Amino acid sequence: MIPNLFEIFATPYLLKVPLMWLAVMAPAMIIFSPSQHLVTGRYILLKKWTMKQFIKQIMSPLPTHGYKWAALFTALMITLTSINMISLLPHTFTPTAQLALTMALAFPLWLATVVIGLLKKTTRSLAHFLPEGSPTPLIPALVVVETISLLIRPMALGVRLAANLTAGHLLLQLMALAVIHLPTPMWPATVAVATTLMLLTILEVAVGLIQAYVFVLLLSLYLQENI
Amino acid sequence: MASKLQVTKRLLDVKLQELPPWLAAWDYSPKGLLRAVHQAWRCYHNKYINMKKGGVAGISMVLAGGCVLGYICSYERLKHSRWRKYH
């Protein structure tokens, strides 16, 4: 019986009701619920400290008038991190492995940075099409290359996140299948594959965190160029 | 008026004969259901997660429940992969 490896990426249904919206919203709402009390406990304190460090790291290169983007970047980081972490649990759905979600996040945010740059600092935004110190004969080619580089950014942003998550989950699924289906006389191979599976799971945790951070970091860099 | 008084009673205070009118007095509109879910989560969060010296137990129970829900959702697909003598 050949299993369909991509079934794990199908939208979950409960009694014919699609649960995509729950899979996208629930992780952030569960992990990052606000506190009802004035004096908080350890958990909320840990979250506040993490978010403070993240905001300081991401927003420090931006000028003061760019700080209004802090709430958006923090919310984006919280959503992506929590979705990526929860999707590593067994039998859970991975919303960020869907190109629809990642492109829906990447394209409008990239477009916002470009439009802000063109509206507020037109000359400076257009100057990015030619790097400083470029040789004169190469100028036409460089302008074309930089334009393509600019236009490919939202696709790269969206596809990077989706591809990393998809590839990671697929690898985990394959190795888990190998561990289950290897025959008993081949137990050394099973032990080796199971050890690799454990190491790969740790790697996937790191990849989930890093990809979420890279997504937000790149957006802040694009904003830095245009603000 | 009587139904509103019955709604304010806690479940353990409701007598068996009063149970059907107590259940009927609940707000079953989408807004009411959402409010009920939000209140249930708030109570759970304040009791098990938002403690002074909280641990992993509170959030682990929620995640375990999420795994169970995920298993229920994907059972239709998984039942074909069970260990069988003949496929």
Interface residues (C-beta under 8 A of the other chain):
Chain A: M1 P3 E7 A10 P12 Y13 L14 L19 A26 I30 I31 S33 S35 Q36 H37 T40 G41 R42 Y43 I44 I86 L89 P90 H91 T92 F93
Chain B: W41 R42 H45 N46 I49 N50 M51 K52 K53 G54 G58 I59 V62 L63 G66 C67 L69 G70 Y71 I72 C73 S74 R77 H80 S81 H87
